[in-house]
């Protein structure tokens, strides 16, 4: 497994929009098309494809949002395509993304949000050092935070 992070651009956008999760996971995350539309509108988001070699296996968005002060670095919309799940990609993708964030930004912490009933994601994030901070986002998702390493 050799995961690489590549920006979603015009040349790989259609391929990324084909990524989907299992039906029982669809309530936990927006479609890639919806995510990319949001990234088009809010330029602070950086949408990326997760590749194993030349194979696109997943998607994520991240970005630093300065408001409210002092600002927060967010990891968002991490998904592994349904055909590539249960192969260890989720953990490896999260670790690779966290490495990227820690190298690219000087933030003290990384934030993400998760639905309370998304127990698989919560377990993964907790194993990676994320903890609930008592906050909820505007969609009712619980916010988790991990200190920078």
C-alpha positions in Angstrom: 0.0 0.0 0.0 1.5 3.3 -1.2 -1.0 6.0 -0.5 -0.6 9.4 -2.2 -2.6 12.5 -1.9 -3.3 14.4 -5.1 -5.4 17.5 -5.6 -8.8 17.1 -7.3 -8.5 19.1 -10.5 -10.4 19.1 -13.8 -8.5 16.0 -15.1 -9.6 13.7 -12.2 -12.8 15.4 -11.0 -15.1 13.0 -13.0 -13.3 10.0 -11.7 -13.5 11.3 -8.1 -17.3 12.0 -8.5 -17.8 8.3 -9.1 -16.5 7.4 -5.6 -19.3 6.1 -3.4 -19.8 4.6 0.1 -21.9 1.7 1.1 -25.7 2.4 1.3 -25.7 2.2 5.1 -22.9 4.9 5.2 -24.6 7.3 2.9 -26.2 9.3 5.7 -22.8 10.0 7.2 -21.2 11.9 4.3 -22.2 14.0 1.3 -21.5 12.8 -2.2 -18.2 13.7 -3.7 -20.0 15.9 -6.2 -21.6 17.8 -3.3 -18.2 18.1 -1.6 -16.6 19.5 -4.7 -19.4 22.0 -5.3 -18.8 23.2 -1.7 -15.1 23.5 -2.4 -15.8 25.4 -5.5 -17.9 27.9 -3.5 -15.6 28.0 -0.4 -12.0 28.4 -1.6 -10.6 27.5 1.8 -11.3 23.8 1.2 -8.7 21.7 -0.5 -10.3 18.6 -2.1 -7.9 15.7 -2.6 -8.0 12.2 -4.1 -6.4 9.3 -2.2 -4.5 7.1 -4.5 -2.9 3.7 -4.1 -0.5 3.8 -7.0 -2.6 5.0 -10.0 -5.9 3.8 -8.4 -8.2 6.4 -6.9 -9.5 4.7 -3.7 -10.8 7.6 -1.7 -11.5 11.3 -1.2 -11.1 14.0 1.5 -11.1 17.7 2.0 -9.1 19.8 4.4 -8.6 23.5 5.1 -7.7 26.1 7.6 -10.5 28.4 8.6 -9.4 31.6 10.3 -12.8 32.5 11.8 -13.6 32.4 14.6 -10.2 33.4 15.9 -7.7 31.8 16.5 -8.9 29.6 13.6 -9.1 25.9 13.1 -7.5 23.3 10.8 -10.2 20.9 9.6 -10.0 17.4 8.1 -13.3 16.7 6.5 -15.3 14.3 4.3 -12.8 11.5 4.5 -14.2 8.5 2.5 -13.0 5.3 1.1 -14.8 4.0 -2.0 -17.1 1.0 -1.2 -15.0 -1.3 -3.4 -11.8 -0.5 -1.4 -13.2 -0.7 2.2 -12.1 -3.3 4.7 -8.5 -3.3 3.4 -6.9 -0.9 5.9 -7.1 2.1 3.6 -9.2 4.2 6.1 -6.5 4.2 8.8 -3.7 4.7 6.3 -5.5 7.5 4.6 -6.2 9.3 7.9 -2.5 8.9 8.9 -1.3 10.1 5.5 -3.7 13.1 5.6 -2.6 14.0 9.2 1.0 13.9 8.1 0.2 16.3 5.2 -1.7 18.6 7.5 1.1 18.7 10.1 3.7 19.5 7.5 1.6 22.0 5.6 0.2 24.0 8.5 1.4 25.3 11.8 -1.9 24.8 13.6 -1.8 23.3 17.1 -4.7 20.9 16.5 -6.7 19.2 13.8 -10.5 19.2 14.0 -13.1 17.0 12.4 -16.8 16.2 12.9 -18.6 13.0 13.0 -22.2 11.7 13.4 -22.7 10.1 16.8 -23.9 6.9 15.3 -20.9 6.5 12.9 -19.2 4.2 15.4 -16.7 2.8 13.0 -15.3 6.2 12.2 -15.3 7.2 15.8 -13.3 4.2 16.8 -10.8 4.9 14.1 -10.4 8.6 15.0 -10.0 7.7 18.7 -7.3 5.2 17.9 -5.5 8.1 16.0 -5.7 10.3 19.1 -8.9 12.3 18.4 -11.1 13.2 21.4 -14.6 14.8 21.6 -14.3 18.4 22.7 -18.0 18.8 23.7 -18.9 20.9 20.7 -21.3 20.2 17.8 -21.3 21.6 14.3 -24.2 23.2 12.5 -25.4 19.8 11.2 -25.4 18.2 14.7 -22.2 16.3 14.2 -19.9 16.0 17.3 -16.5 17.7 16.9 -13.3 15.8 17.7 -9.9 17.3 18.0 -6.3 15.9 17.9 -3.3 17.9 19.1 -0.5 18.4 16.6 2.3 15.9 17.0 
